[in-house]
Amino acid sequence: MKKERRTIILGGGCFWCLEAIFNSLKGVEATPGYTGGETENPTYQEVCKGVRGHTEVVKLIYDTKVISLEKILELFFQMHNPITINRQGNDIGT
C-alpha cells in the first residue's frame, strides 16, 4: 500500500509535549522547530527568552491512509487551548 504523506505545522506553546504525543501515533512523524522571529537559526535559549519573536511549532508528516487530518486536529485541540494567552498547560510565557 502506497503512503499518502501530507505535512502540517502546528504551534501550541511549548513543542515538547506536542512532539511526544504526536510521535506516539501510528502514521505520524513529528519534528520540533521554530517559526517567525528575527533570527534565521535561533537557539532554544534565544526562543525561551522570548525576545526574538519566534513561536515553537511541530512539523507533522502524516500518512493519510493511517490517520486523518481531522483526527490530528481533534487531538491537537484537546491538548491546546488557543484562547489561553501565554499559557499552555503548566508552561507560562510567550
Chimera marker file (.cmm) of the C-alpha trace (Angstrom):
<marker_set name="trace">
<marker id="1" x="0.000" y="0.000" z="0.000" r="1" g="1" b="0" radius="0.5"/>
<marker id="2" x="1.471" y="3.336" z="-1.086" r="1" g="1" b="0" radius="0.5"/>
<marker id="3" x="1.756" y="6.014" z="1.581" r="1" g="1" b="0" radius="0.5"/>
<marker id="4" x="-0.145" y="9.258" z="1.117" r="1" g="1" b="0" radius="0.5"/>
<marker id="5" x="2.031" y="11.713" z="3.019" r="1" g="1" b="0" radius="0.5"/>
<marker id="6" x="0.926" y="15.202" z="3.986" r="1" g="1" b="0" radius="0.5"/>
<marker id="7" x="2.518" y="17.909" z="6.118" r="1" g="1" b="0" radius="0.5"/>
<marker id="8" x="1.052" y="20.334" z="8.638" r="1" g="1" b="0" radius="0.5"/>
<marker id="9" x="2.768" y="22.720" z="11.050" r="1" g="1" b="0" radius="0.5"/>
<marker id="10" x="1.092" y="23.306" z="14.415" r="1" g="1" b="0" radius="0.5"/>
<marker id="11" x="2.031" y="25.800" z="17.120" r="1" g="1" b="0" radius="0.5"/>
<marker id="12" x="0.752" y="25.081" z="20.584" r="1" g="1" b="0" radius="0.5"/>
<marker id="13" x="3.035" y="26.731" z="23.096" r="1" g="1" b="0" radius="0.5"/>
<marker id="14" x="5.934" y="24.506" z="24.134" r="1" g="1" b="0" radius="0.5"/>
<marker id="15" x="6.656" y="21.884" z="21.485" r="1" g="1" b="0" radius="0.5"/>
<marker id="16" x="7.956" y="19.131" z="23.808" r="1" g="1" b="0" radius="0.5"/>
<marker id="17" x="4.538" y="17.740" z="24.752" r="1" g="1" b="0" radius="0.5"/>
<marker id="18" x="3.115" y="18.086" z="21.248" r="1" g="1" b="0" radius="0.5"/>
<marker id="19" x="6.116" y="16.294" z="19.766" r="1" g="1" b="0" radius="0.5"/>
<marker id="20" x="5.938" y="13.422" z="22.266" r="1" g="1" b="0" radius="0.5"/>
<marker id="21" x="2.219" y="12.835" z="21.830" r="1" g="1" b="0" radius="0.5"/>
<marker id="22" x="2.212" y="13.054" z="18.038" r="1" g="1" b="0" radius="0.5"/>
<marker id="23" x="5.286" y="10.819" z="17.726" r="1" g="1" b="0" radius="0.5"/>
<marker id="24" x="3.419" y="8.154" z="19.683" r="1" g="1" b="0" radius="0.5"/>
<marker id="25" x="0.705" y="7.988" z="16.992" r="1" g="1" b="0" radius="0.5"/>
<marker id="26" x="0.883" y="5.456" z="14.205" r="1" g="1" b="0" radius="0.5"/>
<marker id="27" x="1.423" y="7.136" z="10.846" r="1" g="1" b="0" radius="0.5"/>
<marker id="28" x="2.819" y="10.407" z="12.261" r="1" g="1" b="0" radius="0.5"/>
<marker id="29" x="6.356" y="11.806" z="12.411" r="1" g="1" b="0" radius="0.5"/>
<marker id="30" x="6.745" y="15.000" z="14.458" r="1" g="1" b="0" radius="0.5"/>
<marker id="31" x="9.737" y="17.335" z="14.320" r="1" g="1" b="0" radius="0.5"/>
<marker id="32" x="10.046" y="20.310" z="16.670" r="1" g="1" b="0" radius="0.5"/>
<marker id="33" x="11.158" y="23.702" z="15.440" r="1" g="1" b="0" radius="0.5"/>
<marker id="34" x="10.504" y="27.420" z="15.342" r="1" g="1" b="0" radius="0.5"/>
<marker id="35" x="8.669" y="29.791" z="13.043" r="1" g="1" b="0" radius="0.5"/>
<marker id="36" x="8.598" y="33.547" z="12.660" r="1" g="1" b="0" radius="0.5"/>
<marker id="37" x="11.018" y="35.703" z="14.550" r="1" g="1" b="0" radius="0.5"/>
<marker id="38" x="14.055" y="37.755" z="13.704" r="1" g="1" b="0" radius="0.5"/>
<marker id="39" x="16.826" y="35.129" z="13.707" r="1" g="1" b="0" radius="0.5"/>
<marker id="40" x="17.261" y="32.669" z="10.849" r="1" g="1" b="0" radius="0.5"/>
<marker id="41" x="18.511" y="29.783" z="13.042" r="1" g="1" b="0" radius="0.5"/>
<marker id="42" x="17.618" y="30.586" z="16.660" r="1" g="1" b="0" radius="0.5"/>
<marker id="43" x="18.818" y="28.551" z="19.591" r="1" g="1" b="0" radius="0.5"/>
<marker id="44" x="16.412" y="27.077" z="22.120" r="1" g="1" b="0" radius="0.5"/>
<marker id="45" x="17.747" y="29.521" z="24.716" r="1" g="1" b="0" radius="0.5"/>
<marker id="46" x="17.038" y="32.527" z="22.450" r="1" g="1" b="0" radius="0.5"/>
<marker id="47" x="13.490" y="31.348" z="21.819" r="1" g="1" b="0" radius="0.5"/>
<marker id="48" x="12.848" y="30.667" z="25.517" r="1" g="1" b="0" radius="0.5"/>
<marker id="49" x="13.853" y="34.250" z="26.370" r="1" g="1" b="0" radius="0.5"/>
<marker id="50" x="11.012" y="35.405" z="24.124" r="1" g="1" b="0" radius="0.5"/>
<marker id="51" x="12.891" y="38.402" z="22.765" r="1" g="1" b="0" radius="0.5"/>
<marker id="52" x="13.206" y="37.448" z="19.083" r="1" g="1" b="0" radius="0.5"/>
<marker id="53" x="9.544" y="36.770" z="18.261" r="1" g="1" b="0" radius="0.5"/>
<marker id="54" x="9.720" y="33.074" z="17.442" r="1" g="1" b="0" radius="0.5"/>
<marker id="55" x="6.987" y="30.522" z="18.047" r="1" g="1" b="0" radius="0.5"/>
<marker id="56" x="7.669" y="26.899" z="18.940" r="1" g="1" b="0" radius="0.5"/>
<marker id="57" x="5.989" y="24.528" z="16.473" r="1" g="1" b="0" radius="0.5"/>
<marker id="58" x="5.890" y="20.908" z="15.442" r="1" g="1" b="0" radius="0.5"/>
<marker id="59" x="6.004" y="19.860" z="11.821" r="1" g="1" b="0" radius="0.5"/>
<marker id="60" x="3.915" y="16.750" z="11.339" r="1" g="1" b="0" radius="0.5"/>
<marker id="61" x="4.352" y="14.456" z="8.374" r="1" g="1" b="0" radius="0.5"/>
<marker id="62" x="1.469" y="12.027" z="8.400" r="1" g="1" b="0" radius="0.5"/>
<marker id="63" x="0.151" y="9.191" z="6.282" r="1" g="1" b="0" radius="0.5"/>
<marker id="64" x="-3.474" y="9.874" z="5.332" r="1" g="1" b="0" radius="0.5"/>
<marker id="65" x="-4.034" y="6.142" z="4.857" r="1" g="1" b="0" radius="0.5"/>
<marker id="66" x="-3.255" y="5.665" z="8.569" r="1" g="1" b="0" radius="0.5"/>
<marker id="67" x="-4.559" y="8.843" z="10.251" r="1" g="1" b="0" radius="0.5"/>
<marker id="68" x="-6.754" y="11.700" z="9.066" r="1" g="1" b="0" radius="0.5"/>
<marker id="69" x="-6.127" y="15.412" z="9.349" r="1" g="1" b="0" radius="0.5"/>
<marker id="70" x="-9.410" y="15.623" z="11.252" r="1" g="1" b="0" radius="0.5"/>
<marker id="71" x="-8.080" y="13.191" z="13.900" r="1" g="1" b="0" radius="0.5"/>
<marker id="72" x="-4.805" y="15.121" z="14.166" r="1" g="1" b="0" radius="0.5"/>
<marker id="73" x="-6.644" y="18.407" z="14.663" r="1" g="1" b="0" radius="0.5"/>
<marker id="74" x="-9.049" y="16.832" z="17.159" r="1" g="1" b="0" radius="0.5"/>
<marker id="75" x="-6.085" y="15.639" z="19.254" r="1" g="1" b="0" radius="0.5"/>
<marker id="76" x="-4.301" y="18.970" z="18.875" r="1" g="1" b="0" radius="0.5"/>
<marker id="77" x="-7.244" y="20.961" z="20.199" r="1" g="1" b="0" radius="0.5"/>
<marker id="78" x="-7.635" y="18.536" z="23.110" r="1" g="1" b="0" radius="0.5"/>
<marker id="79" x="-4.024" y="19.380" z="24.039" r="1" g="1" b="0" radius="0.5"/>
<marker id="80" x="-4.020" y="23.081" z="23.182" r="1" g="1" b="0" radius="0.5"/>
<marker id="81" x="-6.461" y="25.849" z="24.027" r="1" g="1" b="0" radius="0.5"/>
<marker id="82" x="-5.747" y="28.641" z="21.518" r="1" g="1" b="0" radius="0.5"/>
<marker id="83" x="-7.620" y="31.272" z="23.519" r="1" g="1" b="0" radius="0.5"/>
<marker id="84" x="-5.405" y="30.892" z="26.596" r="1" g="1" b="0" radius="0.5"/>
<marker id="85" x="-2.889" y="33.730" z="26.238" r="1" g="1" b="0" radius="0.5"/>
<marker id="86" x="0.750" y="32.933" z="27.093" r="1" g="1" b="0" radius="0.5"/>
<marker id="87" x="-0.070" y="29.652" z="28.748" r="1" g="1" b="0" radius="0.5"/>
<marker id="88" x="-0.111" y="26.024" z="27.657" r="1" g="1" b="0" radius="0.5"/>
<marker id="89" x="-0.777" y="23.611" z="30.490" r="1" g="1" b="0" radius="0.5"/>
<marker id="90" x="1.929" y="24.220" z="33.102" r="1" g="1" b="0" radius="0.5"/>
<marker id="91" x="4.024" y="26.334" z="30.715" r="1" g="1" b="0" radius="0.5"/>
<marker id="92" x="3.669" y="30.082" z="31.202" r="1" g="1" b="0" radius="0.5"/>
<marker id="93" x="5.164" y="32.751" z="28.962" r="1" g="1" b="0" radius="0.5"/>
<marker id="94" x="5.255" y="33.940" z="25.394" r="1" g="1" b="0" radius="0.5"/>
<link id1="1" id2="2" r="1" g="1" b="0" radius="0.2"/>
<link id1="2" id2="3" r="1" g="1" b="0" radius="0.2"/>
<link id1="3" id2="4" r="1" g="1" b="0" radius="0.2"/>
<link id1="4" id2="5" r="1" g="1" b="0" radius="0.2"/>
<link id1="5" id2="6" r="1" g="1" b="0" radius="0.2"/>
<link id1="6" id2="7" r="1" g="1" b="0" radius="0.2"/>
<link id1="7" id2="8" r="1" g="1" b="0" radius="0.2"/>
<link id1="8" id2="9" r="1" g="1" b="0" radius="0.2"/>
<link id1="9" id2="10" r="1" g="1" b="0" radius="0.2"/>
<link id1="10" id2="11" r="1" g="1" b="0" radius="0.2"/>
<link id1="11" id2="12" r="1" g="1" b="0" radius="0.2"/>
<link id1="12" id2="13" r="1" g="1" b="0" radius="0.2"/>
<link id1="13" id2="14" r="1" g="1" b="0" radius="0.2"/>
<link id1="14" id2="15" r="1" g="1" b="0" radius="0.2"/>
<link id1="15" id2="16" r="1" g="1" b="0" radius="0.2"/>
<link id1="16" id2="17" r="1" g="1" b="0" radius="0.2"/>
<link id1="17" id2="18" r="1" g="1" b="0" radius="0.2"/>
<link id1="18" id2="19" r="1" g="1" b="0" radius="0.2"/>
<link id1="19" id2="20" r="1" g="1" b="0" radius="0.2"/>
<link id1="20" id2="21" r="1" g="1" b="0" radius="0.2"/>
<link id1="21" id2="22" r="1" g="1" b="0" radius="0.2"/>
<link id1="22" id2="23" r="1" g="1" b="0" radius="0.2"/>
<link id1="23" id2="24" r="1" g="1" b="0" radius="0.2"/>
<link id1="24" id2="25" r="1" g="1" b="0" radius="0.2"/>
<link id1="25" id2="26" r="1" g="1" b="0" radius="0.2"/>
<link id1="26" id2="27" r="1" g="1" b="0" radius="0.2"/>
<link id1="27" id2="28" r="1" g="1" b="0" radius="0.2"/>
<link id1="28" id2="29" r="1" g="1" b="0" radius="0.2"/>
<link id1="29" id2="30" r="1" g="1" b="0" radius="0.2"/>
<link id1="30" id2="31" r="1" g="1" b="0" radius="0.2"/>
<link id1="31" id2="32" r="1" g="1" b="0" radius="0.2"/>
<link id1="32" id2="33" r="1" g="1" b="0" radius="0.2"/>
<link id1="33" id2="34" r="1" g="1" b="0" radius="0.2"/>
<link id1="34" id2="35" r="1" g="1" b="0" radius="0.2"/>
<link id1="35" id2="36" r="1" g="1" b="0" radius="0.2"/>
<link id1="36" id2="37" r="1" g="1" b="0" radius="0.2"/>
<link id1="37" id2="38" r="1" g="1" b="0" radius="0.2"/>
<link id1="38" id2="39" r="1" g="1" b="0" radius="0.2"/>
<link id1="39" id2="40" r="1" g="1" b="0" radius="0.2"/>
<link id1="40" id2="41" r="1" g="1" b="0" radius="0.2"/>
<link id1="41" id2="42" r="1" g="1" b="0" radius="0.2"/>
<link id1="42" id2="43" r="1" g="1" b="0" radius="0.2"/>
<link id1="43" id2="44" r="1" g="1" b="0" radius="0.2"/>
<link id1="44" id2="45" r="1" g="1" b="0" radius="0.2"/>
<link id1="45" id2="46" r="1" g="1" b="0" radius="0.2"/>
<link id1="46" id2="47" r="1" g="1" b="0" radius="0.2"/>
<link id1="47" id2="48" r="1" g="1" b="0" radius="0.2"/>
<link id1="48" id2="49" r="1" g="1" b="0" radius="0.2"/>
<link id1="49" id2="50" r="1" g="1" b="0" radius="0.2"/>
<link id1="50" id2="51" r="1" g="1" b="0" radius="0.2"/>
<link id1="51" id2="52" r="1" g="1" b="0" radius="0.2"/>
<link id1="52" id2="53" r="1" g="1" b="0" radius="0.2"/>
<link id1="53" id2="54" r="1" g="1" b="0" radius="0.2"/>
<link id1="54" id2="55" r="1" g="1" b="0" radius="0.2"/>
<link id1="55" id2="56" r="1" g="1" b="0" radius="0.2"/>
<link id1="56" id2="57" r="1" g="1" b="0" radius="0.2"/>
<link id1="57" id2="58" r="1" g="1" b="0" radius="0.2"/>
<link id1="58" id2="59" r="1" g="1" b="0" radius="0.2"/>
<link id1="59" id2="60" r="1" g="1" b="0" radius="0.2"/>
<link id1="60" id2="61" r="1" g="1" b="0" radius="0.2"/>
<link id1="61" id2="62" r="1" g="1" b="0" radius="0.2"/>
<link id1="62" id2="63" r="1" g="1" b="0" radius="0.2"/>
<link id1="63" id2="64" r="1" g="1" b="0" radius="0.2"/>
<link id1="64" id2="65" r="1" g="1" b="0" radius="0.2"/>
<link id1="65" id2="66" r="1" g="1" b="0" radius="0.2"/>
<link id1="66" id2="67" r="1" g="1" b="0" radius="0.2"/>
<link id1="67" id2="68" r="1" g="1" b="0" radius="0.2"/>
<link id1="68" id2="69" r="1" g="1" b="0" radius="0.2"/>
<link id1="69" id2="70" r="1" g="1" b="0" radius="0.2"/>
<link id1="70" id2="71" r="1" g="1" b="0" radius="0.2"/>
<link id1="71" id2="72" r="1" g="1" b="0" radius="0.2"/>
<link id1="72" id2="73" r="1" g="1" b="0" radius="0.2"/>
<link id1="73" id2="74" r="1" g="1" b="0" radius="0.2"/>
<link id1="74" id2="75" r="1" g="1" b="0" radius="0.2"/>
<link id1="75" id2="76" r="1" g="1" b="0" radius="0.2"/>
<link id1="76" id2="77" r="1" g="1" b="0" radius="0.2"/>
<link id1="77" id2="78" r="1" g="1" b="0" radius="0.2"/>
<link id1="78" id2="79" r="1" g="1" b="0" radius="0.2"/>
<link id1="79" id2="80" r="1" g="1" b="0" radius="0.2"/>
<link id1="80" id2="81" r="1" g="1" b="0" radius="0.2"/>
<link id1="81" id2="82" r="1" g="1" b="0" radius="0.2"/>
<link id1="82" id2="83" r="1" g="1" b="0" radius="0.2"/>
<link id1="83" id2="84" r="1" g="1" b="0" radius="0.2"/>
<link id1="84" id2="85" r="1" g="1" b="0" radius="0.2"/>
<link id1="85" id2="86" r="1" g="1" b="0" radius="0.2"/>
<link id1="86" id2="87" r="1" g="1" b="0" radius="0.2"/>
<link id1="87" id2="88" r="1" g="1" b="0" radius="0.2"/>
<link id1="88" id2="89" r="1" g="1" b="0" radius="0.2"/>
<link id1="89" id2="90" r="1" g="1" b="0" radius="0.2"/>
<link id1="90" id2="91" r="1" g="1" b="0" radius="0.2"/>
<link id1="91" id2="92" r="1" g="1" b="0" radius="0.2"/>
<link id1="92" id2="93" r="1" g="1" b="0" radius="0.2"/>
<link id1="93" id2="94" r="1" g="1" b="0" radius="0.2"/>
</marker_set>
